[in-house]
Structures are given as C-alpha cells and as structure tokens.
C-alpha cells in the first residue's frame, strides 16, 4: 500500500486567529515543510489561488497541493449558491491536481468565535441532519462530476462534531460525499477514533493526522472556554507529541486498504511550538508508524 505525507500551513499561520502566526513568507513555509520531508501542502490564506502564480513556487520545493479548506454554508444555504461560491477554488484545485477540497461546514459554527464557549456548539435535530446530509450528497456529487471531489470534515464546534452526529450524517448521506477522518477532532469530541474508522472506512478519502494533548482538553471548562481558547492552550499537536496512538490508527486504516494522503494539521502557537521542529517531529513519527503498518511512503 502507498501513502503520501502532507502538512497544513496552519502550523505557521492560523487562518482563524491571526495572532497565532509566524512572520514567515509562503516561500519559507514551503521550504521548511520540504526540509521536514513532506511532499504535499494544503492551502492557506497566504497562498495565491491560481497555478500560474503558485505553480513555480511549489515546484521550487517539490511540493504539491494536497487539499485545502472551503468554508461551506450549505446547512442554511442552497446548492446553487454554494456552486457559485466554490467554483473558483474548484477550478484552481483541478489545475493543481489536488486530491480533494476539504469541506468544512461553517454555517452556525462557533469554531472561529472566541466569545462562544464550546458548550454552545450548534445542535441539529434528526430531521435537520437528514435534510442536510442529502444536500451535502447532492453537492458532493456535483463537485465530483466536475473533477474535484469533496472530503467532508467533521469538526469541533461545528454542526457535525461528535461521533453520534457523524454516524447520523453518514447514515443519511451517500457515497457522493466522502469523509475526511480527523483523529484529533474526533478525540477532542470524545469519540472513539478506531471505532469511527471501523464504521466509516469505506467513505474515508482523506486523513488529517492531528494529535491532541488530552490533559489540556480534560482541563477545559467547556461552559466558558471556546475552541480557539483550546487551540491557544495547546490542545492540538503533531503525531508523536500528544496522546493518540498513531500506530493503532494507521494500522487500522491499512487493514481497510486506505491509500492516499496523511496530512499533519496541528494548529499551535508557532512562537511556542516552532513550526519546523514540530514538522520534523510529526514527519518522523509518521514515517515510523507507516512502516509498522506496511505503507510505502511515496
């Protein structure tokens, strides 16, 4: 089995909390990712959104686009509007040869609002999840038909956060909307990461290898502290620096035949956790666990 290792620029510059950012250029970010051993990078706010400008920069460091976030609003919106909103990114990602667009539902989400405690996350009724899942399936099918599949990102502080919510979403949606499995977000939400893989492996098309510091998460006051407060406190980190067992996670994915990208996406304060050093640590741990799981990293 083959795997590719990518990283997200959120370790260098945070898109939701700009003060958690290192004052480095896109060139330096890509250089450091390459030095650490990664061959893919998800897009972020300092990326030009066209390959005419971005292509030569990526080529300089042997990096390809391995995904990137889209702030979806389909929960409260309509499909035609979302088609218009995603079209430019879709065209760019097709040109870039990216594997997918990461769909994050931001309607009603409190993930970017530091004034909103974790306990105030949106909660959907069974009927709302059913309707939403069907809309997401239709939208995902439309994107895939145009050459750029989505990968649905379950996410802390969003409408689909917990294991139970994800189960409902997956039950009522179809293969047209593949799943991005994020170990860190599911662990933060109190889910069983291996059980989620067991239940939904057939739809997993993209993997974020986010680790967590459970001592930080367990000490949070969710009635007062927000998702961004948790990030600032260091809830997330790279594989090998936190609480999750990535040997077990990668072996479980391998057992179901997952092949594709494993992306380190660990938002931290770059002034506290130096991005290059954390990238090296995450890459070394992934290389170790990939070998144990029987993956060939290409």
C-alpha positions, 0 to 999 in steps of 0.5 A: 500500500502507498501513502503520501505525507502532507502538512497544513500551513496552519502550523505557521499561520492560523487562518482563524486567529491571526495572532497565532502566526509566524512572520514567515513568507509562503516561500519559507513555509514551503521550504521548511515543510520540504526540509521536514520531508513532506511532499504535499501542502494544503492551502492557506490564506497566504497562498495565491489561488491560481497555478500560474502564480503558485505553480513555480513556487511549489515546484521550487520545493517539490511540493504539491497541493494536497487539499485545502479548506472551503468554508461551506454554508450549505446547512442554511444555504442552497446548492446553487449558491454554494456552486457559485461560491466554490467554483473558483477554488474548484477550478484552481484545485483541478489545475493543481491536481489536488486530491480533494477540497476539504469541506468544512461546514461553517454555517452556525459554527462557533469554531472561529468565535472566541466569545462562544464557549464550546458548550454552545456548539450548534445542535441539529435535530434528526430531521435537520441532519437528514435534510442536510446530509442529502444536500451535502450528497447532492453537492458532493456529487456535483463537485465530483462530476466536475473533477474535484471531489469533496472530503467532508470534515467533521469538526469541533464546534461545528454542526457535525462534531461528535461521533453520534452526529457523524454516524447520523450524517453518514447514515443519511448521506451517500457515497457522493460525499466522502469523509475526511477522518480527523483523529484529533477532532474526533478525540477532542469530541470524545469519540472513539477514533478506531471505532469511527474508522471501523464504521466509516472506512469505506467513505474515508478519502482523506486523513488529517493526522492531528494529535491532541494533548488530552490533559489540556482538553480534560482541563477545559471548562467547556461552559466558558472556554471556546475552541480557539481558547483550546487551540491557544492552550495547546490542545492540538499537536503533531503525531508523536507529541500528544496522546493518540496512538498513531500506530493503532490508527494507521494500522487500522486504516491499512487493514481497510486498504486506505491509500492516499494522503496523511496530512499533519494539521496541528494548529499551535502557537508557532512562537511556542511550538516552532513550526519546523521542529514540530514538522520534523517531529510529526514527519518522523513519527509518521514515517515510523508508524507507516512502516509498522503498518506496511505503507510505502511512503511515496 
